[in-house]
Amino acid sequence: MPAADLTLLNLNLLYVRYLEGIDRELHVPLGCLYLTRALEDAGYVVDFRDYQLNTFDEPFLPDRIVEFLHDPAPVIGFSVMANLLPFALLAMKEVKQRYPDRFLVLGGVGAKAVEEQIMTRFPWVDAIAVGEGERTGPELLAAWQAGADLRQVAGLVVRGPDGQVVRTPRRERIRNLDALPLPAFHKVDLPRYQGYGLMSTRGCPYPCTFCSVAPVWDHDSTFRSVDHIIAEMRHLHEQAGVKMFLFQDEFFVCNKPKVMAFCQKLRETGLPVLWKAFGRVDLTDREMMETMAAAGCVELRFGIESGSDRVLQLVKKGFTAEQAIARVGEAVQIFPRVDAFYVWGFPFETMEDFHQTVFQMVMLRKMGARILPSLLCLLPQTELFRENRERYPLDFSPSLFPEYMITGHEISHLSHFQVAPTHRPIYEFIQEHPDIFPGFFHMDLANNVLPKLKILKKFGFYPEDRELSGTDSCGAHSPRTTAAPGLATRVAETTTTAG
């Protein structure tokens, strides 16, 4: 077998540690497999390694990454989301010390909007890939192997000969997603995985100010055809026996004709599969939902975010609280499960606003919806963070993190966290760089976050340990409380192939 040109490491993990054990789910790493396929089609040999499959008793120590990456290729790519970005950066430092001649590339969505800061402060990172990786990856490898100037490759943040950090020209988006071949599923043992995601679109055009996903794609949407999507479903069903799919993109319900055409075509194929998707309150109606259910959709997920019209307007959600109640009320009559996602902890959310949200959450729970509240996550690419970072103090709490920033280092007590002494250095690193890792911080912890948490606990949305059975979720990323084996949780970011 020829030597590998690139070792690609997937560091996107769903891993939650409790006092009495660990919950983890294995999700097919779509982004990495799309990139791998593009590199292989360009003639490169890819050594793909999925850190989800590690067998370490304690995986979240940087030297474990060095061990997992034994004898890597000359170029090493790290794909990571924001929650494990601090760990990935420290691990890359260890890898660089062990393999000083390797060229380390940071990819994935984790570095979005803070690429220059990372390159300036952490010299062991040699390059950061920005945007879709299927075109950038092969060009980067070709230029690096030829000793060419990487500043000529679009879609990178690199250093020039003088050490100055340079952002290369922006790479144009891939407009025809059907031109992309299926991911390199042959690089993984598909039956080992529990979650099988699909993406029907890349990018969302909506301007929600708290959203960290849409800015990754510059609020620009591209689409796959119905035939291309169903071909992937057929492949996974026939090759791995997959019977349950999650459309991970949050713009699956982009317009009614597309959804109706997909449902009709899927029914015509006779594929014995079920699926789940995200929807928007203002883009679905009863006819569409009934058609989806008839085509095998067993779960519809709505991002409602707030029960206050004032807050919905401030975050540019695009619909009203009344619309949300009406749509969920219809959906619970049609689907076996309906999820309603909420965001709490907005710094401009008054207690009156918050009480309206809690009232709506309780009402929809009584209707039969599953309520999934998540503490506001202040990622640097969001409009909300940019506009409010000077207005409110950034507070760090070692016992409270947004659900989307759970890393696996902390011990979950459901309503709060505990940091073990072994992992304190990772949080010290986070506190040293709040501008790079703002997602671990809160805006006005004492007056905004803690009083609201107290109310949510009172209504059972953040249960104490002893109250686990029969309660709603305390967060969208907790395998224990939001998913059974084979039921993927809300990990939309993993569908991207940025880098």
Sequence and secondary structure as in RCSB ss.txt:
>XXXX:A:sequence
MPAADLTLLNLNLLYVRYLEGIDRELHVPLGCLYLTRALEDAGYVVDFRDYQLNTFDEPFLPDRIVEFLHDPAPV
IGFSVMANLLPFALLAMKEVKQRYPDRFLVLGGVGAKAVEEQIMTRFPWVDAIAVGEGERTGPELLAAWQAGADL
RQVAGLVVRGPDGQVVRTPRRERIRNLDALPLPAFHKVDLPRYQGYGLMSTRGCPYPCTFCSVAPVWDHDSTFRS
VDHIIAEMRHLHEQAGVKMFLFQDEFFVCNKPKVMAFCQKLRETGLPVLWKAFGRVDLTDREMMETMAAAGCVEL
RFGIESGSDRVLQLVKKGFTAEQAIARVGEAVQIFPRVDAFYVWGFPFETMEDFHQTVFQMVMLRKMGARILPSL
LCLLPQTELFRENRERYPLDFSPSLFPEYMITGHEISHLSHFQVAPTHRPIYEFIQEHPDIFPGFFHMDLANNVL
PKLKILKKFGFYPEDRELSGTDSCGAHSPRTTAAPGLATRVAETTTTAG
>XXXX:A:secstr
    SEEEEE   EEEEETTEEEEE B  HHHHHHHHHHHHTT  EEEEEGGG   SS  SHHHHHHHT S  SE
EEEE  GGGHHHHHHHHHHHHHH TTSEEEEESSTTTT HHHHHHH TT  EEE SBHHHHHHHHHHHHHHT  G
GGSSSEEEE TTS EEE        BGGGS    GGGS GGG SB EE SEE      TT SSGGGGTT  EE  
HHHHHHHHHHHHHHH   EEEE STTS S HHHHHHHHHHHHHHT   EEEEEE TTT  HHHHHHHHHTTEEEE
EEEEE S HHHHHHTT  S HHHHHHHHHHHTTTSSEEEEEEEE  TT  HHHHHHHHHHHHHHHHHT EEEEEE
    TTSHHHHHHTTTS EEE TT   GGG  SSSEE SSSEE  GGGHHHHHHHHH TTT GGGEEESIIIIIH
HHHHHHHHTTSS  GGG TT   S TT HHHH  TT   S GGGG  B 
